Amino acid sequence: MNAYITVDLTPTDTDQLSTYSALAAATLVPFGGEFIAKGPIHSLHGSTNFQTKVLIQFPDRESAENWYHSEEYQKLIPTRDRGMESQFHLLG
């Protein structure tokens, strides 16, 4: 069964965010991850503290968790945190 990671984010440093985005995309490949959607959040009900949502699909929960905890992705977290305020959630 597919699993999904949702990312809610607000950019804080566009240069750092651009660097992170370019590098993070490559870390998905070994885990079968792919971007499904990315764009501004338009709330239909309730409020949100973030501007953008990203949806990443993986073949299963184990692949999603292994990606997030991989050495390659963990190295990018300082760049990520300088580039954006964010929340990551795992579904599935």
Secondary structure by P-SEA (a helix, b strand, c coil): cbbbbbbbbbbccaaaaaaaaaaaaaaacccccccccccccccccccccccbbbbbbcccaaaaaaaaacaaaaaaaaaaaacccbbbbbcc
